[in-house]
């Protein structure tokens, strides 16, 4: 089975079109008994939930409900995903809170009653998951079947991560502010605690020019102070490359 799954998964590597890539991933999952697929990554630990790279084939009504109710804050797998790398089988335990019950009831209504979640921990501090859901109720037979698939589907997760890098990079270009070379220089020296006058001397330009660049940087970050710029830049990893 592992050889078959890897052979199927390898087709992801040639998919340059993002939608075609995800359709292929979801198709492989469906072939192995999972009606719903969700691939989600936080490209950097400082990016908030709204900036995560997410692709899924859940019904749009469920996604809107999930987001409106902010159920991602009570998602029972979230804490486990960040703390471990081993796959998680879900559907066997009962919810422990009203919000968890709402989460599971909503998922069940769209046909997601059991499944597997594969944590993702990347070399550049990426974190996320590949979640595969089935319409089958959780039973001893279901657990045995899911357990047998773990090694093969782990390969699918690994190939999915590798093949998604170009798509994730494109997503980052949208959610992370794009700075010019001079703006990156100003950001670096500002983070080092340099004043406007000191930056003008280092970069051989006027203080008015520095203030102009700083105004543009604040605008791109959507904040009103230099402290907020530095804080946000550090959170999303821009200071690592500035």
Number of C-alpha atoms within 10 A of each C-alpha: 11 15 10 10 19 17 13 15 23 16 16 23 14 10 16 13 10 15 12 13 20 21 17 17 23 22 17 20 22 16 9 15 16 21 20 22 26 18 24 20 24 24 23 18 15 16 17 11 12 10 17 20 19 17 17 19 14 17 10 10 9 14 14 11 13 16 12 10 14 13 15 14 13 17 14 16 16 14 11 15 20 14 11 13 13 14 21 18 21 17 22 15 8 10 15 9 10 9 16 17 14 16 21 18 15 16 19 17 11 14 17 22 20 24 26 23 24 24 26 24 19 15 6 10 13 14 19 23 25 25 22 25 25 23 18 17 15 17 12 10 9 17 17 10 11 18 14 12 16 18 14 16 25 20 18 24 21 15 18 21 22 12 20 19 12 13 15 19 12 12 16 19 10 10 14 16 16 15 17 12 10 12 18 18 17 24 25 20 17 19 18 10 13 15 13 19 15 15 22 18 12 13 14 11 12 14 16 12 13 22 16 12 20 20 16 15 24 16 13 14 17 13 14 12 12 16 13 14 22 20 12 18 21 14 15 18 18 18 16 9 7 16
